Amino acid sequence: MKVLVMIKGDGADEAKVAPTQEMFETMNAYNEQLVSAGIMLGGEGLKPSSQGAKVVFEHGETSVVDGPFTEAKEIVAGYWIWQVGSMDEALEWAKRCPSTPGMRSVLEVRPFFEMEDFAQVVSPEILAKEQDIIERSRSNA
């Protein structure tokens, strides 16, 4: 089972949390455990929302909203992609994640769809095309 683990942040806290040597050392140790266990497929931190934008589709119109998104209750600050045996295993690993003292931290763990999840609603030809796209996109990385 492949899961996305989103590291959530509060838009109002983005400017208050600057990475430190200690934070990097602690997170590196955790990431090393994930890699050594064969769980971590990828993951990175994200720059503050002030350096990003949202593309909004509404009523047939498309607009771009520049960051920062301080009104957002939860912003994705980083992510991991893990390969685990079950949701319970993912949650056990997530509970071991280091957190910033004095701040609320939230990890959202969501399973990826697998191609077989769509077998009842999508033709085998479309599934094969989607699988081909996925495989070709991996070569771009």
N, C-alpha and C positions, 0 to 999 in steps of 0.2 A: 504494500500500500504506500503510495506516495502522498505526502502531505505538505502543505504550505503553512509555515509558522510565521505569522505576521507580528512584528514587534510594534505595539501600538504606543503612541505618544499623544499628548495633549497639545494642541496648537499653541496655547498660551505658554507652554513650558519650553518650546523649541529653542529660544534664545538663552534660556537659563542653564541648559545642560551642555557644557563643553567637554569633549572627550579628554580624559587624563591618561597618563602613563599607567596608573593603577587599573583604570577601567579596561584599557587595552590588554593588559596582562591577564586580568581575570577572565575576560571574554575569550582571549586566545586559548587559555587553559580549557575552558568549556568547549570551544570549537575543536580543539585537539581530541577531547574525549569523544565528541560526535564523529569525527573523521576516523579515529582509531576503531570505533565500534561499527564502522561501515554504514553509518546512518546519514551523514551530511553529504548531499549531492551538490549543494551550492548555497550561497547566502552572502548578503552584503548589507551595509548600512546605507541609508538614503540621506541626501543633503536636506536641509530644512525646506519647508514648503514655500518659503520666501523666494527660493530659487526654482520653483516649479510653476506649473499651471494646470488648470482643469479644462477639459473640453466638454462642454455641456450640450446635449442633444435634447431639445424640448419643442414640442409642437411643430415639428418639421424644420426647425431652425437649429443652427449650430453656432455656438459662441465659445470664446476662450476667456477664462477668468484667470488672471495672474495671481500668484501667491503674494503674501503669505495667507494662510488659511487659519487665522487665529480663532475664527468662530467655530471651527471644527472641534467636536468633542474628542474625536479619535483620529489621529493621523498615523499612517504607516511610516514608522521611523526606520525600519529595516525588515529583513526577512531571511528565512532559511527554507530550503527545500530538503526534505528528509525522506528516506526510504525506510519504512518501518514495517513490522509484522502486523500491527493492529493500531487502532486509535488509542487503546490503553497504553501501549508502548510509547507512542508519541507523547501522551500526556505525562507519563513518568519522566521522560527526558525533559519536557518543557518545565516541569516542576523543579528541576535541578538548575535552571538558568539563573545566572547571577542577575541581581537587580540593583538599581541605584538607591542607596539608603535615603530615607526621607521623602521619596517620591513614589507615587502609585505606578506600578508597572503592570501591563496586560499583554499576554501573548494569546493570539487567536490562532487556533489550529484547525485547518480545513483540509479535508481530503480532496485530491484531484479526481476528476472523472476519469475512468478508464474506458477504453474503446468498447469493451463489452457492456458497459452501462447503457450504451446507445443502440445495441443490437436489435432491440424490439421496435425501434422507431426510425432507424436510418438504414438505408439499403447497404448491402455488403460493398457495393462499388464506391459509395460515398465514404464509408469507413476506410476502405483501402486508400482512397485519395487523401483523406485526413492523416492516416498513418504515414503516407509518403511525405506529406508536408512536414510532419513532426520530425521525421528522420532527416530530411534535407535541412531543416532549421538547425538541428544539432551540429551539422557540419559548419554552420556559420559562426558558432561559438568558438 
